[in-house]
Amino acid sequence: MTIRLLLADDHPVVRAGLRAVLDTEPGFAVVAEAATAERAVELAAATPVDVVLMDLQFGPGMHGSAATALITARPGAPRVLVLTTYDTDADILAAVEAGASGYLLKDAPPEELAAAVRTAAAGQSALAPAVALRLMDRMRTPAEALTKRELEVLQLVADGLSNQQISKKLFLSQATVKSHLVHIYAKLGVDSRTSAVAAAGGRRLIRTP
């Protein structure tokens, strides 16, 4: 059986590279490409596809995790395999919660990519070893791990947003944002926004400039 693939990435060179690698694999057929997350959602609904290879960052448009959630919410939806350069806890948790069947880094060798596609197509989980290790570390020390919401708040702090801006973006009260920051500081052992961002960036919990 042929595994039909949709490539979703905003860089034409990356899509061309992926197509070149995947076209050499027996049983694979790249049937569509999307340069935006919005287009990926449209194509996944309109085209017979088994696996979507989804980037996370698409410039100013929809995030790959949001697209993943929309794609996987449909009955009989294709599997989504995230293929990205980001390995932070914030990105991994958002993708997994959105329904991604796998999470792979773009520096993965071709044979690992092909194996992940086949694993995802079979309805199983395909996680890069480094990603699986990060998830296991979180499970071992749940009391110390930042929650998905705390990671979202801290990522917005790192992006330069004020408490008021964060509250509007996440539809939270400012008091709730402050409460999340208190918990974040305690878990990271810091006492300021700057220190929290630095500590979280050093541990690859969030993306930092």
NORSULUR-V833710 format. One record per helix or strand of 3 or more residues. SS is the DSSP state (H for helix, E for strand). FROM is the first residue (numbers start at 1). TO is the last residue. Records with the same first field share a line. If there is no record, write none. Layout:
SS: FROM-TO + FROM-TO
//
This chain:
E: 3-8 + 28-34 + 51-54 + 79-84 + 102-105
H: 12-22 + 37-46 + 64-72 + 89-98 + 110-121 + 129-140 + 148-158 + 163-170 + 174-188 + 193-202
//
